[in-house]
Amino acid sequence: MPLVTTTVTAPGPGGPPVTPPFDPARDRQALSVTYIDPDGQAWGWSDPASNCRVTSVTGIGSAPASLSDTALSGGGSLAQSYSAAKRSIVVGLHVYDDVSQAGLLDLVDRLAYALWTERAGLPAPGRIMIARPSGTSRQIEVYCTSGAEQTDTDSTRDAYQRDTAYALTFESGLDPMFQDVDPVGPLVFAAPPSSGGVPPMPPVILAPPTTLGETTVTNAGNGEAYPIWEVHGPGTPTFTNVTTGREFSLAVTLGADEVITIDTRPARQSAVDGTGADRWGDLVKTNPRDLWQLVPGANLLNLALAGSDTGSSISMLYYRRWLRA
């Protein structure tokens, strides 16, 4: 199981704990853990100055798999779907205050509320963020389901005089996979300029300024990524992922001053215009799966904007998703 700590043991029997990296020649160091509570406050659990130090983490490896199948005669089965399932993450946490007992009690009060993933009567997820030595970070939305109540007698071994310990269990929310903290993009696709004052004939194929016609977008994550689109009129857009064979479009023509944002993320799918009005009914699709994803690796895209003019564009951003932290 994965283990994330802020100290490591030096090689050799009985070696004392040392702060990583302990091997400068290879520049190795521990992953760091930050918890973002529902109010947006960051708790640096790998920072000694936070007085909350992570001692272990499990459940940040590859996502659990969910397989649905149909039984066949003869004992075999026909797979119907294979996808990531909800995951549990368990965090060991040492909480302390060497200055005063009042400081410790105040800290555990604040921590209790930070771990209570509900606000205004509604579920409100926190986020666990894992930073790598390269400077990149991956995060996942979570709900704390146990451990904050400290039912284990070991957690209150000194009766809250100087320190206490937690074994916190978190369950993933809308997405059981980790995603980058920072998005890729926005990638802007715009109509190529017309020559000799003659406007381009519709439909116009949109592409990045350095590429004409169909374009390839490479998803470097090892999980599918779901684009967030922003279309600036005028024009009628069509979005095609040639690699997956999926396509959707708008049934209406956007005016010169109209903007529409289309979010394809599962459980967050929406289409709204610049005024915030719902435009979901204007999407042309057979089912929500037609709001296609970027598969890992190269994706051949074909983006068209019929009736486009100067100022027309389509932009896309997405967050890479990962099987593990």
C-alpha positions as CSV (number, residue, x, y, z in Angstrom):
1,M,0.0,0.0,0.0
2,P,1.2,3.5,-0.7
3,L,2.9,5.3,2.3
4,V,3.4,9.0,2.3
5,T,5.4,10.4,5.2
6,T,7.4,13.5,5.9
7,T,10.5,11.6,7.2
8,V,12.4,8.5,6.1
9,T,14.8,6.2,7.8
10,A,18.4,6.3,6.8
11,P,19.8,3.1,5.3
12,G,21.2,0.5,7.8
13,P,19.7,-1.1,10.9
14,G,18.5,1.4,13.5
15,G,19.2,4.4,11.3
16,P,17.7,7.6,12.7
17,P,14.9,9.4,10.9
18,V,16.1,12.1,8.5
19,T,14.3,14.8,6.5
20,P,14.2,13.8,2.8
21,P,15.9,13.9,0.4
22,F,18.4,11.7,2.2
23,D,20.2,10.9,-1.1
24,P,21.2,14.2,-2.8
25,A,22.8,12.4,-5.7
26,R,19.4,11.1,-6.8
27,D,17.4,13.9,-5.4
28,R,14.6,11.8,-3.9
29,Q,12.0,13.2,-1.5
30,A,8.7,12.3,-0.1
31,L,5.4,13.2,-1.6
32,S,3.6,15.9,0.3
33,V,-0.1,16.0,1.4
34,T,-2.3,19.0,1.6
35,Y,-6.0,18.9,2.7
36,I,-8.3,21.7,1.4
37,D,-11.4,21.9,3.6
38,P,-14.9,22.8,2.2
39,D,-14.2,26.5,3.0
40,G,-11.1,26.5,0.8
41,Q,-8.6,26.7,3.7
42,A,-5.4,24.7,3.0
43,W,-4.0,22.4,5.7
44,G,-0.4,21.6,5.0
45,W,-0.2,18.1,6.6
46,S,3.4,17.6,5.4
47,D,4.5,21.0,6.8
48,P,5.9,20.7,10.4
49,A,4.8,24.3,11.1
50,S,1.2,23.3,10.6
51,N,1.2,21.2,13.8
52,C,-0.7,18.5,11.8
53,R,1.7,16.0,10.4
54,V,0.7,13.1,8.1
55,T,2.2,9.8,9.2
56,S,0.8,7.5,6.5
57,V,-1.6,7.5,3.6
58,T,-3.2,4.5,1.9
59,G,-5.6,4.4,-1.0
60,I,-3.9,6.7,-3.4
61,G,-2.7,4.0,-5.8
62,S,-4.6,2.9,-8.9
63,A,-8.4,3.4,-8.7
64,P,-10.5,0.4,-7.8
65,A,-12.2,-1.2,-10.9
66,S,-15.9,-1.8,-11.4
67,L,-16.7,-4.5,-13.9
68,S,-20.3,-5.3,-15.0
69,D,-20.8,-8.4,-17.1
70,T,-23.4,-10.9,-18.3
71,A,-23.1,-14.5,-17.5
72,L,-22.7,-16.9,-20.5
73,S,-23.5,-20.6,-20.7
74,G,-20.5,-22.7,-19.9
75,G,-19.4,-20.5,-17.0
76,G,-18.0,-17.6,-19.0
77,S,-19.0,-13.9,-18.9
78,L,-19.4,-11.1,-21.4
79,A,-17.9,-7.8,-20.1
80,Q,-20.3,-4.9,-20.5
81,S,-18.4,-2.1,-18.8
82,Y,-15.1,-1.5,-17.0
83,S,-14.7,1.8,-15.0
84,A,-13.2,3.3,-11.9
85,A,-15.2,2.8,-8.7
86,K,-15.4,4.8,-5.5
87,R,-12.2,4.7,-3.5
88,S,-11.3,5.1,0.2
89,I,-8.3,7.0,1.4
90,V,-7.0,6.5,4.9
91,V,-4.7,9.2,6.4
92,G,-2.8,8.8,9.6
93,L,-2.4,12.2,11.3
94,H,-0.4,13.4,14.3
95,V,-1.8,16.7,15.8
96,Y,0.2,18.5,18.5
97,D,0.9,21.8,20.2
98,D,4.1,22.0,22.2
99,V,3.4,25.6,23.4
100,S,0.0,25.2,25.2
101,Q,-2.8,22.9,25.9
102,A,-5.3,25.6,24.9
103,G,-3.6,25.8,21.5
104,L,-4.0,22.1,21.0
105,L,-7.7,22.2,22.0
106,D,-8.3,25.1,19.6
107,L,-6.5,23.3,16.8
108,V,-8.6,20.1,17.2
109,D,-11.8,22.2,17.3
110,R,-10.9,23.8,14.0
111,L,-9.8,20.5,12.5
112,A,-13.1,18.9,13.5
113,Y,-15.0,21.5,11.5
114,A,-12.6,21.3,8.6
115,L,-13.2,17.5,8.4
116,W,-17.0,17.9,8.7
117,T,-17.7,17.8,4.9
118,E,-21.1,19.5,5.1
119,R,-22.1,23.1,4.8
120,A,-25.5,24.7,5.0
121,G,-27.2,21.3,5.2
122,L,-25.6,20.0,2.0
123,P,-22.7,17.7,1.3
124,A,-19.6,19.8,0.8
125,P,-16.4,17.9,-0.3
126,G,-12.9,18.7,0.7
127,R,-9.9,17.9,-1.4
128,I,-6.8,15.9,-0.9
129,M,-3.9,17.2,-2.9
130,I,-0.7,15.2,-3.4
131,A,2.4,17.2,-4.6
132,R,5.3,15.5,-6.4
133,P,8.9,16.5,-6.2
134,S,8.6,17.8,-9.8
135,G,6.3,20.6,-8.6
136,T,3.2,19.1,-10.1
137,S,0.1,18.3,-8.0
138,R,-2.9,16.0,-8.3
139,Q,-6.1,16.3,-6.3
140,I,-9.3,14.5,-5.6
141,E,-12.6,15.5,-4.0
142,V,-13.4,13.6,-0.8
143,Y,-15.8,13.3,2.1
144,C,-14.5,12.5,5.6
145,T,-16.5,9.5,6.8
146,S,-14.7,8.4,9.9
147,G,-11.7,9.0,12.2
148,A,-12.5,12.6,13.2
149,E,-14.5,11.3,16.1
150,Q,-11.5,9.6,17.6
151,T,-13.2,6.5,18.9
152,D,-9.8,4.7,19.3
153,T,-8.4,5.0,22.8
154,D,-4.9,5.4,21.3
155,S,-6.0,8.7,19.8
156,T,-6.5,10.2,23.2
157,R,-3.7,8.6,25.0
158,D,-2.6,11.8,26.9
159,A,-6.1,13.2,27.4
160,Y,-5.5,16.1,25.0
161,Q,-2.6,17.6,27.0
162,R,0.0,17.8,24.3
163,D,-1.0,15.8,21.2
164,T,-3.4,13.3,19.7
165,A,-3.7,11.1,16.7
166,Y,-6.2,10.4,14.0
167,A,-6.9,7.6,11.5
168,L,-9.1,9.5,9.0
169,T,-11.1,7.7,6.3
170,F,-12.1,9.7,3.2
171,E,-14.3,8.5,0.4
172,S,-14.1,10.0,-3.1
173,G,-16.9,12.2,-4.4
174,L,-18.0,12.7,-8.0
175,D,-14.7,11.4,-9.5
176,P,-12.7,8.4,-8.0
177,M,-9.7,9.4,-10.1
178,F,-7.1,12.1,-9.4
179,Q,-6.8,15.2,-11.6
180,D,-4.3,17.9,-12.2
181,V,-4.7,21.0,-10.1
182,D,-4.0,23.2,-13.1
183,P,-5.8,22.8,-16.5
184,V,-4.4,22.3,-19.9
185,G,-5.3,25.3,-22.0
186,P,-7.3,27.1,-23.0
187,L,-6.5,26.0,-26.5
188,V,-8.0,28.5,-28.9
189,F,-9.3,27.4,-32.3
190,A,-10.1,30.3,-34.7
191,A,-11.2,30.6,-38.2
192,P,-8.3,31.1,-40.7
193,P,-8.2,34.7,-42.1
194,S,-9.8,35.2,-45.5
195,S,-7.6,36.4,-48.4
196,G,-8.4,39.3,-50.7
197,G,-11.3,40.5,-48.6
198,V,-13.4,37.4,-49.5
199,P,-15.0,35.8,-46.3
200,P,-14.5,32.1,-45.9
201,M,-17.4,29.9,-47.1
202,P,-19.2,28.0,-44.4
203,P,-18.7,25.7,-42.8
204,V,-15.3,26.8,-41.6
205,I,-13.0,24.2,-40.1
206,L,-11.5,25.7,-36.9
207,A,-7.9,24.9,-35.9
208,P,-5.1,26.4,-33.8
209,P,-3.3,29.2,-35.5
210,T,-0.4,26.9,-36.4
211,T,-2.6,24.1,-37.9
212,L,-5.3,24.1,-40.5
213,G,-8.1,21.7,-40.9
214,E,-8.3,18.7,-38.6
215,T,-6.1,19.0,-35.5
216,T,-4.7,16.5,-33.0
217,V,-4.9,17.1,-29.2
218,T,-2.8,14.7,-27.1
219,N,-4.1,13.9,-23.6
220,A,-1.0,13.0,-21.6
221,G,-2.9,11.7,-18.6
222,N,-3.7,8.0,-18.2
223,G,-7.4,8.7,-17.6
224,E,-10.0,10.1,-20.0
225,A,-10.3,13.9,-19.8
226,Y,-13.5,15.9,-20.3
227,P,-13.2,19.2,-22.1
228,I,-14.8,22.5,-21.1
229,W,-15.7,24.4,-24.3
230,E,-16.3,28.1,-24.8
231,V,-17.8,29.2,-28.2
232,H,-17.8,32.8,-29.3
233,G,-20.3,33.6,-32.1
234,P,-21.3,34.2,-34.7
235,G,-21.8,30.7,-36.0
236,T,-23.2,27.2,-35.4
237,P,-20.6,24.9,-33.9
238,T,-20.1,21.1,-34.4
239,F,-17.7,19.2,-32.2
240,T,-16.3,15.8,-33.5
241,N,-13.8,13.5,-32.0
242,V,-12.8,11.4,-35.0
243,T,-10.8,9.0,-32.8
244,T,-13.9,8.0,-30.7
245,G,-16.5,8.5,-33.4
246,R,-18.6,10.8,-31.1
247,E,-20.1,14.1,-32.2
248,F,-22.4,16.8,-30.8
249,S,-23.5,20.3,-32.0
250,L,-25.8,23.2,-31.4
251,A,-29.2,23.4,-33.0
252,V,-29.1,27.3,-33.0
253,T,-26.8,29.9,-34.5
254,L,-25.0,32.1,-32.1
255,G,-25.0,35.8,-32.7
256,A,-21.9,38.0,-33.0
257,D,-22.0,38.9,-29.3
258,E,-23.1,35.5,-27.9
259,V,-20.9,33.2,-25.9
260,I,-21.8,29.7,-24.8
261,T,-19.9,27.4,-22.3
262,I,-20.3,23.7,-22.6
263,D,-19.0,21.5,-19.7
264,T,-18.7,17.8,-20.6
265,R,-17.6,16.5,-17.2
266,P,-19.8,13.7,-15.9
267,A,-22.2,14.8,-13.2
268,R,-21.3,18.4,-14.1
269,Q,-22.5,18.5,-17.7
270,S,-24.1,21.8,-18.6
271,A,-24.5,24.4,-21.3
272,V,-24.9,28.1,-20.3
273,D,-24.7,31.3,-22.2
274,G,-22.9,34.5,-21.2
275,T,-26.0,35.6,-19.1
276,G,-26.0,32.4,-17.2
277,A,-29.1,31.1,-19.0
278,D,-29.5,27.3,-19.4
279,R,-28.8,26.3,-23.0
280,W,-28.8,22.5,-22.5
281,G,-31.9,22.1,-24.7
282,D,-30.0,23.6,-27.7
283,L,-27.4,20.8,-27.8
284,V,-27.9,18.2,-30.5
285,K,-26.9,14.8,-29.1
286,T,-28.3,11.2,-28.9
287,N,-27.3,10.8,-25.3
288,P,-25.0,12.5,-22.7
289,R,-22.1,10.3,-23.8
290,D,-22.0,12.2,-27.1
291,L,-20.4,15.1,-25.1
292,W,-17.2,13.2,-25.8
293,Q,-14.0,12.9,-23.8
294,L,-10.4,12.9,-24.8
295,V,-9.0,9.4,-24.5
296,P,-5.4,9.0,-23.3
297,G,-3.0,9.7,-26.1
298,A,-3.7,11.3,-29.4
299,N,-7.2,12.5,-30.3
300,L,-8.0,13.6,-33.9
301,L,-10.6,16.4,-33.6
302,N,-12.7,18.1,-36.3
303,L,-14.2,21.4,-35.1
304,A,-16.5,23.2,-37.5
305,L,-18.3,26.6,-37.1
306,A,-20.8,27.2,-39.9
307,G,-21.5,30.9,-40.6
308,S,-18.4,32.1,-38.7
309,D,-17.0,35.6,-39.1
310,T,-14.3,37.8,-37.6
311,G,-14.3,37.2,-33.9
312,S,-15.7,33.6,-34.1
313,S,-13.7,31.1,-32.0
314,I,-13.9,27.9,-30.0
315,S,-11.7,27.4,-27.0
316,M,-11.1,24.2,-25.0
317,L,-9.5,23.5,-21.6
318,Y,-9.4,20.2,-19.7
319,Y,-7.8,18.7,-16.6
320,R,-5.7,15.6,-17.1
321,R,-7.0,12.7,-15.0
322,W,-4.9,10.0,-13.4
323,L,-5.4,6.5,-12.1
324,R,-3.2,7.3,-9.1
325,A,-1.9,10.3,-7.2
